Amino acid sequence: MQGTPFKKCIAILNVIAWAGFWAFGYLALTAETQNMDQITTAFVLAAAGGGIGIWAYLQLVRYAEVSGYAPAPKTADRSHLEAEFQASEGND
């Protein structure tokens, strides 16, 4: 993701997908139980919106970390563990 237009398209897709997730999820939950076709259709569209929304969000997070806009997640410094293990085994 190098260009700004691509980032903006992903952001717009993210908003539309989450809006579809919430709208169709609400329709699926509030539909009458006799109308299974409506429930199934709304559930499938809500699941698609949720899946696309998660994918788009993760793409935006990846871009933010690569571009430096958001800091990369901190990881523990584990370099001392090998030395401690060797010392506890008596293999100095």
Residue frames as a rotation matrix with the C-alpha (Angstrom) as fourth column:
MET 1
0.581 0.814 0.000 0.00
0.814 -0.581 0.000 0.00
0.000 0.000 -1.000 0.00
GLN 2
-0.474 -0.875 -0.099 2.11
0.863 -0.484 0.145 2.83
-0.175 -0.017 0.985 -1.24
GLY 3
-0.747 0.143 0.649 -0.27
0.284 -0.814 0.506 5.35
0.601 0.563 0.568 -2.70
THR 4
-0.903 0.429 -0.003 -2.69
-0.241 -0.514 -0.823 7.63
-0.355 -0.743 0.568 -0.93
PRO 5
-0.268 0.875 -0.404 -5.65
-0.920 -0.109 0.375 6.88
0.284 0.472 0.834 -3.26
PHE 6
-0.259 0.136 -0.956 -5.43
-0.008 0.990 0.142 3.19
0.966 0.044 -0.255 -2.38
LYS 7
-0.911 -0.118 -0.394 -5.39
0.387 0.082 -0.919 4.03
0.141 -0.990 -0.029 1.33
LYS 8
-0.727 0.684 -0.063 -8.44
-0.624 -0.697 -0.353 6.24
-0.286 -0.218 0.933 0.93
CYS 9
-0.146 0.675 -0.723 -10.32
-0.701 0.446 0.557 3.53
0.698 0.588 0.408 -1.00
ILE 10
-0.495 -0.090 -0.864 -9.59
0.388 0.867 -0.313 1.02
0.778 -0.490 -0.394 1.76
ALA 11
-0.977 0.137 -0.165 -10.78
0.089 -0.440 -0.893 3.53
-0.195 -0.887 0.418 4.39
ILE 12
-0.428 0.869 -0.250 -14.03
-0.904 -0.405 0.139 4.14
0.020 0.286 0.958 2.48
LEU 13
-0.144 0.320 -0.936 -14.50
-0.302 0.887 0.350 0.39
0.942 0.333 -0.031 2.04
ASN 14
-0.841 -0.232 -0.488 -13.95
0.375 0.401 -0.836 -0.05
0.390 -0.886 -0.251 5.77
VAL 15
-0.829 0.558 -0.015 -16.69
-0.413 -0.631 -0.657 2.43
-0.376 -0.539 0.754 6.66
ILE 16
-0.149 0.809 -0.568 -19.17
-0.934 0.073 0.349 0.98
0.324 0.583 0.745 4.15
ALA 17
-0.354 -0.038 -0.935 -18.46
-0.048 0.999 -0.022 -2.59
0.934 0.037 -0.355 5.23
TRP 18
-0.940 -0.003 -0.340 -18.97
0.336 0.158 -0.929 -1.86
0.057 -0.987 -0.148 8.93
ALA 19
-0.605 0.788 -0.116 -22.15
-0.737 -0.609 -0.295 0.08
-0.303 -0.093 0.949 8.15
GLY 20
-0.068 0.552 -0.831 -23.43
-0.710 0.558 0.429 -2.94
0.701 0.620 0.354 6.23
PHE 21
-0.690 -0.251 -0.680 -22.47
0.232 0.812 -0.535 -5.23
0.686 -0.526 -0.502 9.09
TRP 22
-0.939 0.317 -0.131 -24.45
0.042 -0.274 -0.961 -3.23
-0.341 -0.908 0.244 11.64
ALA 23
-0.405 0.836 -0.371 -27.43
-0.899 -0.438 -0.005 -2.54
-0.166 0.331 0.929 9.37
PHE 24
-0.011 0.407 -0.914 -27.88
-0.601 0.727 0.331 -6.08
0.799 0.553 0.237 8.10
GLY 25
-0.821 -0.284 -0.495 -27.02
0.224 0.636 -0.738 -7.54
0.525 -0.717 -0.459 11.49
TYR 26
-0.801 0.596 0.063 -29.85
-0.402 -0.457 -0.793 -5.51
-0.444 -0.661 0.605 13.00
LEU 27
-0.067 0.799 -0.598 -32.21
-0.982 0.053 0.180 -6.69
0.176 0.599 0.781 10.27
ALA 28
-0.337 -0.118 -0.934 -31.21
-0.200 0.978 -0.052 -10.31
0.920 0.169 -0.353 10.87
LEU 29
-0.951 -0.097 -0.293 -31.79
0.253 0.295 -0.921 -10.02
0.175 -0.951 -0.256 14.61
THR 30
-0.685 0.710 -0.161 -35.11
-0.344 -0.510 -0.788 -8.19
-0.642 -0.485 0.594 14.40
ALA 31
-0.610 0.481 -0.630 -36.72
-0.651 0.149 0.744 -10.08
0.452 0.864 0.222 11.52
GLU 32
0.331 0.808 0.488 -39.79
-0.928 0.373 0.012 -12.17
-0.172 -0.457 0.873 12.20
THR 33
-0.425 -0.577 0.698 -38.98
-0.530 0.783 0.325 -15.81
-0.734 -0.232 -0.638 12.78
GLN 34
0.444 0.654 0.613 -41.44
0.180 0.605 -0.776 -16.94
-0.878 0.454 0.151 10.08
ASN 35
0.968 -0.095 -0.234 -39.44
-0.252 -0.387 -0.887 -15.17
-0.006 0.917 -0.398 7.38
MET 36
0.552 -0.789 0.269 -36.30
0.312 0.494 0.811 -17.35
-0.773 -0.364 0.519 7.24
ASP 37
0.396 -0.403 0.825 -35.33
0.896 -0.028 -0.443 -16.10
0.202 0.915 0.349 3.77
GLN 38
0.727 -0.089 0.681 -35.01
-0.067 -0.996 -0.059 -12.55
0.683 -0.002 -0.730 5.07
ILE 39
0.852 -0.423 0.307 -33.04
-0.340 -0.004 0.940 -13.69
-0.397 -0.906 -0.147 8.11
THR 40
0.486 -0.683 0.545 -30.66
0.662 0.695 0.280 -15.78
-0.570 0.225 0.790 6.03
THR 41
0.448 -0.283 0.848 -30.05
0.711 -0.462 -0.530 -13.04
0.542 0.841 -0.006 3.48
ALA 42
0.804 -0.117 0.583 -29.47
-0.338 -0.896 0.287 -10.42
0.489 -0.428 -0.760 6.16
PHE 43
0.794 -0.529 0.300 -27.16
-0.095 0.379 0.921 -12.75
-0.600 -0.760 0.250 8.08
VAL 44
0.399 -0.656 0.640 -25.05
0.890 0.446 -0.097 -13.51
-0.222 0.608 0.762 5.00
LEU 45
0.474 -0.193 0.859 -24.76
0.403 -0.820 -0.407 -9.81
0.783 0.539 -0.311 4.12
ALA 46
0.887 -0.158 0.433 -23.88
-0.445 -0.539 0.715 -8.94
0.121 -0.828 -0.548 7.72
ALA 47
0.659 -0.678 0.325 -21.20
0.320 0.644 0.694 -11.63
-0.680 -0.353 0.642 7.81
ALA 48
0.330 -0.527 0.783 -19.77
0.911 -0.041 -0.411 -10.39
0.248 0.849 0.467 4.51
GLY 49
0.658 -0.039 0.752 -19.73
-0.036 -0.999 -0.020 -6.81
0.752 -0.014 -0.659 5.83
GLY 50
0.893 -0.329 0.308 -18.01
-0.337 -0.033 0.941 -7.91
-0.299 -0.944 -0.141 9.03
GLY 51
0.520 -0.719 0.461 -15.40
0.674 0.677 0.295 -9.93
-0.524 0.158 0.837 7.19
ILE 52
0.298 -0.382 0.875 -14.61
0.750 -0.473 -0.462 -7.16
0.590 0.794 0.145 4.72
GLY 53
0.824 0.060 0.563 -14.58
-0.225 -0.878 0.423 -4.63
0.520 -0.475 -0.710 7.56
ILE 54
0.798 -0.575 0.178 -12.03
0.015 0.314 0.949 -6.64
-0.602 -0.755 0.260 9.54
TRP 55
0.311 -0.696 0.647 -9.86
0.932 0.356 -0.066 -7.14
-0.184 0.624 0.759 6.45
ALA 56
0.438 -0.099 0.893 -9.97
0.444 -0.840 -0.311 -3.43
0.781 0.533 -0.324 5.60
TYR 57
0.945 -0.079 0.317 -9.19
-0.307 -0.546 0.779 -2.43
0.112 -0.834 -0.540 9.19
LEU 58
0.609 -0.758 0.231 -6.16
0.370 0.529 0.764 -4.70
-0.701 -0.380 0.603 9.30
GLN 59
0.246 -0.498 0.832 -4.93
0.933 -0.111 -0.342 -3.26
0.262 0.860 0.437 6.00
LEU 60
0.664 0.051 0.746 -5.21
0.014 -0.998 0.056 0.25
0.748 -0.026 -0.663 7.42
VAL 61
0.911 -0.369 0.184 -3.33
-0.203 -0.013 0.979 -0.77
-0.359 -0.929 -0.086 10.58
ARG 62
0.403 -0.790 0.463 -0.58
0.804 0.547 0.234 -2.33
-0.438 0.278 0.855 8.49
TYR 63
0.310 -0.256 0.916 -0.26
0.679 -0.615 -0.401 0.83
0.666 0.746 -0.017 6.41
ALA 64
0.873 0.066 0.483 -0.17
-0.233 -0.814 0.532 3.02
0.429 -0.577 -0.695 9.53
GLU 65
0.762 -0.632 0.143 2.68
0.103 0.336 0.936 0.98
-0.640 -0.698 0.321 11.02
VAL 66
0.237 -0.689 0.685 4.69
0.955 0.293 -0.036 0.90
-0.176 0.663 0.728 7.78
SER 67
0.362 -0.032 0.932 4.29
0.520 -0.823 -0.230 4.61
0.774 0.568 -0.281 7.13
GLY 68
-0.704 -0.667 -0.245 5.27
0.549 -0.290 -0.784 5.55
0.451 -0.686 0.570 10.69
TYR 69
-0.227 0.702 0.675 1.91
-0.370 -0.703 0.607 7.12
0.901 -0.112 0.419 11.48
ALA 70
0.833 0.430 0.348 1.37
-0.498 0.311 0.809 4.58
0.240 -0.847 0.474 14.26
PRO 71
-0.146 -0.936 0.321 4.21
-0.985 0.167 0.038 3.07
-0.089 -0.311 -0.946 16.28
ALA 72
-0.132 0.012 -0.991 4.98
-0.363 0.930 0.059 -0.59
0.923 0.367 -0.118 15.73
PRO 73
0.867 0.497 0.029 3.93
-0.219 0.327 0.919 -2.85
0.448 -0.803 0.393 18.58
LYS 74
0.067 -0.860 0.507 6.51
-0.981 -0.150 -0.125 -3.21
0.184 -0.489 -0.853 21.31
THR 75
0.680 0.052 -0.731 8.05
-0.042 0.999 0.032 -6.62
0.732 0.009 0.681 21.82
ALA 76
0.927 -0.324 0.191 9.96
-0.187 0.044 0.981 -7.92
-0.327 -0.945 -0.020 24.81
ASP 77
0.226 -0.934 -0.275 13.75
-0.867 -0.064 -0.494 -7.99
0.444 0.350 -0.824 24.75
ARG 78
0.946 0.211 0.245 14.54
-0.296 0.868 0.398 -11.68
-0.129 -0.449 0.884 25.16
SER 79
0.460 -0.836 -0.299 18.27
-0.369 0.126 -0.921 -11.57
0.808 0.534 -0.250 24.40
HIS 80
-0.238 -0.580 0.779 19.17
-0.945 -0.048 -0.324 -12.25
0.225 -0.813 -0.536 28.05
LEU 81
0.660 0.626 0.415 17.30
-0.719 0.686 0.109 -15.58
-0.217 -0.371 0.903 28.17
GLU 82
0.767 -0.418 -0.487 19.94
-0.018 0.744 -0.668 -17.62
0.641 0.521 0.563 26.33
ALA 83
-0.276 -0.916 0.292 22.71
-0.371 -0.178 -0.911 -16.42
0.887 -0.360 -0.290 28.65
GLU 84
-0.110 0.311 0.944 20.60
-0.993 0.008 -0.118 -17.21
-0.044 -0.950 0.308 31.73
PHE 85
0.886 0.457 -0.079 19.78
-0.463 0.881 -0.099 -20.67
0.024 0.124 0.992 30.38
GLN 86
0.407 -0.821 -0.401 23.43
0.011 0.443 -0.896 -21.42
0.913 0.360 0.189 29.68
ALA 87
-0.437 -0.577 0.690 24.40
-0.651 -0.326 -0.685 -20.21
0.620 -0.749 -0.233 33.18
SER 88
0.239 0.607 0.758 21.74
-0.951 0.302 0.059 -22.36
-0.194 -0.735 0.649 34.86
GLU 89
0.963 0.086 -0.255 22.92
-0.172 0.926 -0.336 -25.44
0.208 0.368 0.907 32.95
GLY 90
0.564 -0.819 0.101 26.54
-0.033 0.100 0.994 -24.83
-0.825 -0.564 0.029 33.94
ASN 91
0.368 -0.409 0.835 27.67
0.905 0.363 -0.221 -24.37
-0.213 0.837 0.504 30.32
ASP 92
0.673 -0.127 -0.729 29.59
0.021 -0.981 0.191 -21.09
-0.739 -0.144 -0.658 30.66
